[in-house]
Amino acid sequence: MSALTDHAEDSPDTQNQTITAHRPYEDVQAMVTGTLFVALGVVLFGHAGLLTGGTAGLAFLIRYATGVDFGIAFFLVNLPFYIFAWQRMGAAFTLKTFTAVSLLSLFAYFLPFGIKLSYLSPVLAAVLGGLLCGAGMLMLFRHKASLGGLNVVVLYLQDKYGWRAGKVQMAFDCLIVLGALAIADWQRVALSVLGAVVMNMTLTINHRAGRYMAV
C-alpha cells in the first residue's frame, strides 16, 4: 500500500506529528500475523462452505467447482495482477504483496492440518471469518502490502482518487459473491455476503485516510 493521506479530518497537532517508517522486522511481523489472520478466516469460510470476495472468492469458486486446493488456486489467480501492481504501485509494494499472497497460500494449505472443527455455525463463520480477514488485511495495508487482485486496484483508486478502499472493496466483493448464485444456494450466498460486509466494514472504519499514515 502506499501512504494514504486526507488531512481534512486531522487536527493541527496530528498533522504536525512526525511519521516514522516501519522497520524491516515490523514489516515481517505484520506480514506473518496479517496473513495468518486471513488464513484462519479463510479456513472458517471453507469449513462452513461460504465464499468471499476478491481473488480469494475466485479461488473459492475454483475450489468448489474443481476440487483444487484453495491455496494453489489463490496463488495462481493473483499472478496477472502483479504487472498492474508493479506499474501503478511500485516495486516495493509488489514484492510485499507477492510475499503476502505466498504466505497466505501456504498458511491456508497447512492450517487445516492443525485445526479440526467438529461443529461451526455458518453465521459465526461468516462474522468471525470476516473480522479475521478484515483485521489481517488492515495489518497488511498499514505496512504497504496487500493480498493482490482487487486489493491492488482499490488501494490504487484510494490513492489516486480518494475513494474509500473499504467501500469500493465491499462493492466488488458483494458482486463476486452474488455471482456465486450460479453454483451455490441462496442461504450460503447470503451468509457469504454477510462475511464480506463484516470484513469490509472493518476496513472502512479502521483504514481511513488521515487516521493512519505509514511510510
VEXLO-395363 format. One line per 5 residues: number of its first residue (from 1); for each residue x negated, y negated, z negated of N, C-alpha, C. Coordinates in Angstrom, 1 decimal. Each point is the difference from the previous one (the first is absolute). Example, Ala and Ser with C-alpha at 12.3 -4.5 7.8 and 13.67 -1.06 7.14 Angstrom:
<pts>
1	-13.2/5.7/-7.8/0.9/-1.2/0.0/-0.9/-1.2/0.0; 0.4/-1.1/0.7/-0.9/-1.1/0.0/0.8/-1.1/-0.8
</pts>
This chain:
<pts>
1	-0.8/1.2/0.0/0.8/-1.2/0.0/-0.9/-1.2/0.0; 0.5/-1.0/0.6/-0.7/-1.3/-0.1/0.6/-0.8/-1.1; -0.7/-1.0/-0.6/0.6/-0.7/-1.1/1.2/-0.8/0.5; 1.1/0.1/-0.8/1.2/-0.6/0.4/0.3/-1.2/-1.0; 0.1/-1.2/0.6/0.2/-1.1/-0.9/1.2/-0.9/0.5
6	0.7/-0.4/-1.0/1.1/-1.0/0.2/0.1/-0.8/-1.3; -0.6/-1.2/0.1/-0.2/-0.7/-1.3/1.3/-0.8/-0.4; 1.1/0.2/0.7/1.2/-0.8/-0.3/0.5/0.4/-1.4; -0.2/1.2/-0.4/0.5/0.4/-1.3/-1.1/-0.1/-1.1; -1.2/-0.4/0.3/-1.1/0.0/-0.9/0.0/-1.3/-0.8
11	-0.3/0.0/-1.2/-0.2/-1.2/-0.8/-1.4/-0.5/0.3; -0.3/-1.3/-0.2/-1.4/-0.6/0.2/-1.0/0.8/-0.7; 0.3/0.5/-1.2/-1.0/0.8/-0.7/-0.4/1.3/0.7; 1.1/0.6/0.5/-0.2/1.3/0.7/-0.8/-0.3/1.3; 0.3/-1.0/0.7/-0.7/-0.3/1.2/-1.5/-0.3/-0.2
16	-0.4/-0.5/-1.2/-1.3/-0.4/-0.2/-0.8/1.2/-0.6; 0.6/1.2/-0.2/-0.8/1.1/-0.6/-1.0/0.5/1.1; -1.1/0.5/-0.5/-1.0/0.6/0.8/0.4/1.4/0.4; 0.0/0.3/1.2/0.3/1.4/0.5/-1.3/0.8/0.0; 0.0/1.1/-0.7/-1.2/0.8/-0.1/0.3/1.3/0.9
21	-1.0/0.3/0.8/0.1/1.1/0.9/0.0/1.3/-0.8; 0.7/1.0/0.5/-0.1/1.3/-0.6/-1.4/0.6/0.2; -0.4/0.7/-1.1/-1.3/0.7/0.1/0.2/1.3/0.7; -1.0/0.6/0.6/0.2/1.3/0.7/0.6/1.1/-0.8; -0.4/0.1/-1.3/0.5/1.1/-0.8/1.5/-0.3/-0.3
26	0.4/-1.3/-0.1/1.4/-0.3/-0.2/0.8/0.4/1.2; -0.5/-0.2/1.2/0.7/0.4/1.3/0.1/1.6/0.0; -1.0/0.7/-0.4/0.0/1.4/0.0/1.1/0.5/-1.0; 0.0/-0.6/-1.2/1.0/0.4/-1.0/1.4/-0.2/0.5; 0.2/-1.2/0.6/1.4/-0.3/0.5/0.4/1.0/1.2
31	-1.0/0.3/0.9/0.3/0.8/1.1/0.4/1.4/-0.5; -0.8/0.6/-0.9/0.3/1.3/-0.5/1.3/0.0/-0.8; 0.2/-0.9/-0.9/1.2/0.0/-0.8/1.3/-0.3/0.8; -0.1/-1.0/0.9/1.1/-0.4/0.9/0.5/1.2/0.8; -1.0/0.7/0.7/0.4/1.1/0.9/0.5/1.2/-0.8
36	-0.5/0.1/-1.2/0.5/1.1/-0.9/1.4/-0.2/-0.4; 0.3/-1.3/-0.4/1.4/-0.3/-0.3/0.9/0.3/1.2; -0.4/-0.5/1.2/0.9/0.2/1.2/0.1/1.5/0.3; -1.1/0.8/-0.2/0.1/1.4/0.3/1.0/0.7/-1.0; 0.0/-0.4/-1.2/0.9/0.6/-1.0/1.4/-0.4/0.4
41	0.3/-1.2/0.4/1.3/-0.4/0.5/0.4/0.8/1.2; -0.9/0.3/0.9/0.2/0.8/1.2/0.4/1.4/-0.4; -0.7/0.6/-1.0/0.3/1.3/-0.4/1.4/0.1/-0.6; 0.4/-1.1/-0.7/1.4/0.0/-0.6/1.0/-0.1/1.2; -0.2/-0.8/1.0/0.9/-0.1/1.1/0.1/1.3/0.7
46	-1.2/0.6/0.3/0.0/1.3/0.7/0.7/1.1/-0.8; -0.2/0.1/-1.3/0.7/1.0/-0.8/1.5/-0.1/0.0; 0.5/-1.3/0.1/1.4/-0.2/0.0/0.6/0.0/1.5; -0.9/0.2/0.9/0.5/0.0/1.4/0.3/-1.4/0.6; -0.6/-1.0/-0.6/0.3/-1.4/0.4/-1.0/-0.5/1.0
51	0.3/-1.1/0.6/-0.9/-0.7/1.0/-0.4/-1.3/-0.6; -0.9/-0.7/0.8/-0.3/-1.4/-0.4/-0.3/-0.7/1.3; -0.4/-1.2/0.0/-0.2/-0.8/1.2/-1.4/0.0/0.5; -0.3/-0.9/1.0/-1.3/-0.1/0.5/-0.6/1.3/0.6; -1.3/0.0/0.1/-0.6/1.2/0.6/0.2/1.2/-0.9
56	0.1/-0.2/-1.3/0.3/1.1/-0.9/1.3/0.6/0.3; 1.0/-0.8/0.4/1.3/0.5/0.4/-0.1/0.8/1.2; -0.8/-0.5/1.0/-0.2/0.8/1.2/-0.7/1.3/-0.3; -1.0/0.0/-0.9/-0.7/1.2/-0.4/1.0/1.0/-0.6; 0.9/-0.5/-0.9/1.1/0.9/-0.6/0.8/0.6/1.1
61	0.4/-0.8/1.0/0.9/0.5/1.1/-0.7/1.1/0.7; -1.3/-0.2/0.3/-0.8/1.1/0.7/-0.1/1.2/-0.9; -0.2/-0.2/-1.3/0.0/1.2/-0.9/1.3/0.8/0.0; 1.1/-0.8/-0.1/1.3/0.7/-0.1/0.3/0.7/1.3; -0.4/-0.6/1.2/0.3/0.5/1.3/-0.9/1.1/0.4
66	-1.3/0.0/-0.4/-0.9/1.0/0.5/-0.7/0.8/-1.0; 0.0/-0.4/-1.3/-0.6/0.7/-1.0/-1.5/-0.4/-0.2; -0.5/-0.9/0.7/-1.4/-0.5/-0.1/-0.1/-0.7/-1.4; -1.1/0.2/-0.6/-0.2/-0.6/-1.4/0.1/-1.5/0.1; 0.6/-0.6/-1.0/0.1/-1.5/0.0/-1.3/-0.7/0.1
71	-1.0/0.4/-0.7/-1.3/-0.7/0.0/-0.6/0.0/1.3; 0.1/1.1/0.8/-0.6/0.1/1.3/0.8/-0.9/1.0; 1.3/0.1/-0.1/0.9/-0.9/0.9/-0.2/-1.4/-0.3; -0.1/-0.4/-1.3/-0.2/-1.4/-0.4/-1.3/-0.6/0.6; -1.1/0.8/-0.1/-1.3/-0.4/0.5/0.0/-0.2/1.5
76	0.7/0.9/0.7/0.0/-0.1/1.5/0.9/-1.1/0.5; 1.1/-0.2/-0.7/1.0/-1.1/0.4/-0.7/-1.4/-0.1; -0.9/-0.1/-1.0/-0.6/-1.4/-0.2/-1.1/-0.3/1.0; -0.5/1.0/0.7/-1.2/-0.3/0.8/0.2/-1.2/1.0; 1.1/-0.1/0.7/0.2/-1.1/1.0/0.0/-1.4/-0.6
81	0.3/-0.1/-1.3/0.1/-1.3/-0.6/-1.3/-0.6/-0.4; -1.1/0.8/0.0/-1.3/-0.5/-0.4/-0.5/-1.0/1.0; 0.3/0.1/1.3/-0.4/-0.9/1.0/0.6/-1.4/-0.3; 1.3/0.0/-0.3/0.6/-1.3/-0.3/-0.5/-0.6/-1.3; -0.3/0.8/-1.0/-0.5/-0.5/-1.3/-1.4/-0.6/0.3
86	-0.8/0.7/0.7/-1.4/-0.5/0.3/0.0/-1.4/0.7; 0.9/-0.1/1.0/0.1/-1.2/0.8/0.6/-1.2/-0.8; 1.0/0.3/-0.8/0.8/-1.0/-0.7/-0.4/-0.3/-1.4; -0.5/1.0/-0.7/-0.2/-0.2/-1.5/-1.5/0.2/-0.3; -0.8/0.4/0.9/-1.5/0.0/-0.3/-0.5/1.4/-0.3
91	-1.3/0.1/0.1/-0.7/1.3/-0.3/0.2/0.5/-1.4; -0.2/-0.9/-1.0/0.0/0.5/-1.4/1.4/0.5/-0.3; 1.1/-0.7/0.4/1.3/0.5/-0.3/0.3/1.3/0.7; -0.5/0.2/1.2/0.3/1.2/0.8/-0.7/1.2/-0.7; -1.3/-0.2/-0.4/-0.7/1.1/-0.7/0.6/0.3/-1.3
96	0.5/-1.0/-0.8/0.7/0.3/-1.2/1.3/0.8/0.2; 0.7/-0.4/1.1/1.2/0.6/0.3/-0.2/1.5/0.4; -1.0/0.2/0.8/-0.4/1.4/0.5/-0.3/0.8/-1.3; -0.7/-0.6/-0.9/-0.4/0.8/-1.2/1.3/0.3/-0.8; 0.9/-1.0/-0.2/1.2/0.2/-0.7/0.9/1.1/0.6
101	0.1/0.0/1.3/0.8/1.0/0.7/-0.6/1.3/-0.2; -1.3/0.1/0.1/-0.7/1.3/-0.1/0.2/0.6/-1.5; -0.1/-0.9/-1.0/0.2/0.4/-1.3/1.4/0.5/-0.3; 1.0/-0.8/0.5/1.4/0.4/-0.2/0.2/1.4/0.7; -0.5/0.2/1.2/0.2/1.2/0.7/-0.5/1.2/-0.9
106	-1.2/-0.2/-0.5/-0.6/1.0/-0.9/0.8/0.3/-1.3; 0.3/-1.1/-0.6/0.8/0.1/-1.3/1.3/0.7/0.3; 0.7/-0.5/1.0/1.3/0.6/0.3/-0.1/1.5/0.3; -1.1/0.4/0.6/-0.2/1.4/0.3/-0.3/0.9/-1.3; -0.8/-0.6/-0.8/-0.5/0.8/-1.2/0.9/-0.1/-1.2
111	0.7/-1.1/-0.2/0.8/-0.2/-1.2/1.0/1.1/-0.3; 0.7/0.5/1.1/1.0/1.1/-0.3/-0.6/1.2/-0.6; -1.4/0.2/0.2/-0.6/1.2/-0.6/-0.1/-0.2/-1.6; 0.1/-1.2/-0.4/-0.2/-0.3/-1.5/1.3/-0.4/-0.7; 1.1/-0.2/0.8/1.3/-0.4/-0.5/1.0/1.0/0.4
116	0.7/0.6/-0.9/1.1/0.9/0.3/1.3/-0.5/-0.7; 1.0/-0.3/0.8/1.2/-0.6/-0.6/1.1/1.1/0.2; 0.6/0.3/-1.1/1.2/1.0/0.0/1.3/-0.7/0.4; 0.1/-1.3/-0.4/1.2/-0.7/0.3/-0.3/-1.5/0.1; 0.5/-0.7/0.9/-0.2/-1.4/0.2/1.3/-0.6/0.6
121	0.6/-0.9/-0.8/1.2/-0.7/0.5/-0.4/-0.8/1.3; 0.8/0.1/1.0/-0.3/-0.8/1.2/0.1/-1.5/-0.2; 0.9/-0.4/-0.9/0.1/-1.5/-0.3/-1.3/-0.4/-0.7; -0.4/0.8/-1.0/-1.3/-0.4/-0.7/-1.2/0.1/0.9; 0.0/0.9/0.9/-1.1/0.1/1.0/0.0/-1.3/0.9
126	1.2/-0.5/0.4/0.0/-1.2/0.8/-0.5/-1.2/-0.8; 0.5/-0.2/-1.2/-0.4/-1.1/-0.8/-1.4/0.0/-0.5; -0.4/1.2/-0.6/-1.4/0.1/-0.5/-1.0/0.0/1.2; 0.4/0.8/1.0/-0.9/0.0/1.2/-0.2/-1.4/0.6; 1.1/-0.7/0.1/-0.1/-1.4/0.5/-0.9/-0.9/-0.8
131	0.2/0.1/-1.3/-0.8/-0.8/-0.9/-1.5/0.3/0.1; -0.3/1.3/0.0/-1.4/0.5/0.1/-0.6/-0.5/1.3; 0.7/0.2/1.1/-0.5/-0.5/1.3/-0.2/-1.5/0.0; 1.0/-0.7/-0.5/-0.1/-1.5/0.0/-1.2/-0.4/-0.8; -0.2/0.5/-1.2/-1.1/-0.4/-0.9/-1.3/0.4/0.6
136	-0.1/1.2/0.7/-1.3/0.4/0.6/-0.3/-0.9/1.2; 1.0/-0.4/0.8/-0.2/-0.8/1.1/-0.4/-1.4/-0.4; 0.6/-0.5/-1.1/-0.4/-1.3/-0.6/-1.5/-0.1/-0.4; -0.5/1.1/-0.6/-1.4/0.1/-0.3/-0.9/-0.2/1.2; 0.4/0.7/1.1/-0.7/0.0/1.2/0.0/-1.4/0.7
141	1.2/-0.6/0.0/0.2/-1.3/0.6/-0.9/-1.0/-0.7; -0.1/0.1/-1.3/-0.8/-1.0/-0.8/-1.5/0.2/0.2; -0.4/1.1/0.6/-1.4/0.2/0.3/-0.3/0.1/1.5; 0.9/-0.7/0.7/-0.2/-0.2/1.5/-0.1/1.4/0.7; 1.0/0.8/-0.3/0.1/1.3/0.6/1.5/0.3/0.3
146	0.3/1.0/0.7/1.4/0.4/0.2/0.0/1.5/0.3; 1.2/0.5/0.3/0.1/1.4/0.4/0.3/0.1/1.5; -0.5/-1.0/0.7/0.1/0.1/1.5/1.4/-0.2/0.5; 0.1/0.3/1.3/1.3/-0.1/0.6/0.7/-1.4/-0.1; 1.2/0.1/-0.4/0.8/-1.3/-0.2/-0.5/-0.8/-1.1
151	-0.7/0.5/-1.0/-0.7/-0.8/-1.0/-0.9/-1.0/0.6; -0.7/0.4/1.1/-0.9/-0.9/0.7/0.8/-1.1/0.6; 1.1/0.3/0.7/0.8/-0.9/0.7/0.6/-1.1/-0.9; 0.7/0.5/-1.1/0.7/-0.9/-0.9/-1.0/-0.9/-0.7; -1.2/0.5/-0.4/-1.0/-0.9/-0.6/-0.5/-1.1/1.0
156	-0.1/0.4/1.2/-0.4/-0.9/1.0/1.0/-1.1/0.2; 1.3/0.4/0.0/1.1/-1.0/0.1/0.1/-0.9/-1.2; -0.3/0.5/-1.2/0.0/-0.8/-1.2/-1.2/-1.0/0.1; -1.1/0.4/0.4/-1.2/-0.8/0.2/0.2/-1.1/1.0; 0.6/0.4/1.1/0.1/-0.9/1.2/1.2/-0.9/-0.1
161	1.2/0.5/-0.4/1.2/-0.8/0.0/0.6/-0.2/-1.4; -0.5/0.6/-1.0/0.5/-0.2/-1.3/1.2/0.9/-0.3; 0.3/0.9/0.8/1.1/0.9/-0.2/-0.3/1.0/-1.2; 0.9/0.0/-1.0/-0.3/0.9/-1.1/-0.1/1.4/0.3; -1.2/0.6/-0.3/-0.3/1.3/0.3/1.0/1.0/-0.4
166	0.4/-0.1/-1.3/1.0/0.9/-0.6/1.3/0.1/0.8; 0.5/-1.2/0.4/1.3/-0.1/0.7/-0.1/0.6/1.4; -1.1/-0.4/0.7/-0.2/0.6/1.4/-0.2/1.5/-0.1; -0.8/0.4/-0.9/-0.2/1.5/-0.1/1.3/0.7/-0.4; 0.8/-0.6/-0.8/1.3/0.6/-0.4/0.9/0.2/1.2
171	0.0/-1.1/0.9/0.9/0.1/1.2/-0.5/1.1/0.9; -1.3/0.1/0.2/-0.6/1.1/0.9/0.3/1.4/-0.6; -0.2/0.1/-1.3/0.1/1.3/-0.7/1.4/0.5/0.1; 1.0/-0.9/-0.3/1.4/0.4/0.0/0.4/0.4/1.4; -0.5/-0.6/1.0/0.4/0.4/1.4/-0.6/1.3/0.3
176	-1.2/0.3/-0.4/-0.6/1.3/0.2/0.7/1.1/-0.7; 0.4/-0.3/-1.3/0.7/1.0/-0.8/1.4/0.3/0.6; 0.6/-1.1/0.4/1.4/0.2/0.6/-0.1/0.8/1.3; -1.1/-0.1/0.7/-0.2/0.7/1.3/-0.1/1.5/-0.3; -0.3/0.4/-1.3/-0.1/1.4/-0.3/1.4/0.7/-0.1
181	1.1/-0.8/0.2/1.3/0.6/0.0/0.1/1.1/1.1; -0.9/-0.1/1.0/0.1/1.0/1.0/-0.4/1.4/-0.4; -0.8/0.1/-1.2/-0.5/1.3/-0.4/0.4/0.3/-1.5; 0.6/-1.0/-0.7/0.3/0.2/-1.4/1.4/-0.4/-0.3; 0.5/0.5/-1.1/1.4/-0.4/-0.4/0.0/-1.4/-0.6
186	1.2/-0.6/-0.1/0.1/-1.4/-0.4/-0.4/-0.2/-1.4; 0.3/1.1/-0.9/-0.4/-0.2/-1.4/-1.5/-0.1/-0.2; -0.7/0.8/0.7/-1.5/-0.1/-0.1/-0.5/-1.3/0.6; 0.6/-0.4/1.1/-0.4/-1.3/0.6/0.3/-1.2/-0.9; 1.2/0.1/-0.7/0.4/-1.1/-0.9/-1.0/-0.1/-1.2
191	-0.4/1.2/-0.5/-1.0/0.0/-1.1/-1.4/-0.5/0.5; -0.3/0.3/1.2/-1.3/-0.4/0.6/0.0/-1.5/0.2; 1.2/-0.6/0.4/0.1/-1.5/0.0/-0.2/-0.6/-1.4; 0.6/0.7/-1.0/-0.2/-0.5/-1.3/-1.5/-0.1/-0.4; -0.7/1.1/0.3/-1.4/0.1/-0.3/-0.8/-1.1/0.7
196	0.4/-0.3/1.3/-0.7/-1.0/0.8/0.3/-1.4/-0.6; 1.2/-0.2/-0.4/0.4/-1.3/-0.6/-0.8/-0.2/-1.4; 0.0/1.0/-0.8/-0.8/-0.1/-1.3/-1.5/-0.3/0.3; -0.5/0.7/0.9/-1.5/-0.2/0.3/-0.2/-1.4/0.5; 0.8/-0.5/1.0/-0.2/-1.3/0.5/0.4/-1.2/-0.8
201	0.9/0.3/-0.9/0.3/-1.1/-1.0/-1.1/-0.2/-1.0; -0.7/1.2/-0.3/-1.2/-0.1/-0.8/-1.1/-0.9/0.7; -0.1/0.1/1.3/-1.0/-0.8/0.7/0.5/-1.5/0.1; 1.3/-0.1/0.3/0.6/-1.4/0.2/-0.2/-0.8/-1.2; 0.3/0.6/-1.2/-0.1/-0.8/-1.3/-1.4/-0.2/-0.4
206	-0.9/0.9/0.2/-1.4/-0.1/-0.5/-1.0/-0.4/1.0; 0.2/0.1/1.3/-1.0/-0.4/1.0/0.5/-1.3/0.7; 0.0/-1.1/-0.8/0.5/-1.2/0.6/-1.2/-1.0/0.2; 0.0/-0.6/1.2/-1.1/-0.9/0.3/-0.1/-1.1/-1.1; -1.2/-0.3/-0.5/-0.2/-1.0/-1.0/0.0/0.5/-1.4
211	0.6/1.2/-0.2/0.0/0.6/-1.4/-1.2/0.8/-0.3; -0.7/0.5/1.1/-1.2/0.8/-0.2/-0.9/-0.3/1.2; -1.1/-0.5/-0.2/-1.0/-0.3/1.0/-1.3/0.7/-0.2; -0.2/1.0/0.9/-1.3/0.8/-0.2/-0.8/-0.2/1.3; -1.3/-0.1/-0.1/-0.8/-0.1/1.2/-1.0/1.1/0.0
</pts>
